[in-house]
Amino acid sequence: MSYVLNPSLEIVEAEGGGIALDKKSGAYLQLNPLGFTVLQAMIDGRSLAEIHDDLVQEFPEQAGRIGADLDALEQDLLARSVVKKARR
């Protein structure tokens, strides 16, 4: 599964993570550093399984909760229309 960024959004790296800014409404979503990294990986075409594997490698002590946290972030980004699932 791949994802595309909502075309009305611009993502920018900021101190302490990143921001998804809606250029039309001015609304924004602030992401912590890891959330911003995951968002970038998603829109760069990485699958959630690939991102999961990368995170388990980087944070092996958190391996048991990475899947649930990643699923929750994906659902939040979809619900807020930050990303949508790409059609192939």
Salt bridges, closest charged atoms under 4 A:
ASP53 OD1 - HIS52 ND1 3.57
ASP54 OD2 - ARG46 NH2 2.43
ASP69 OD2 - ARG65 NE 3.02
ASP76 OD1 - ARG80 NE 2.91
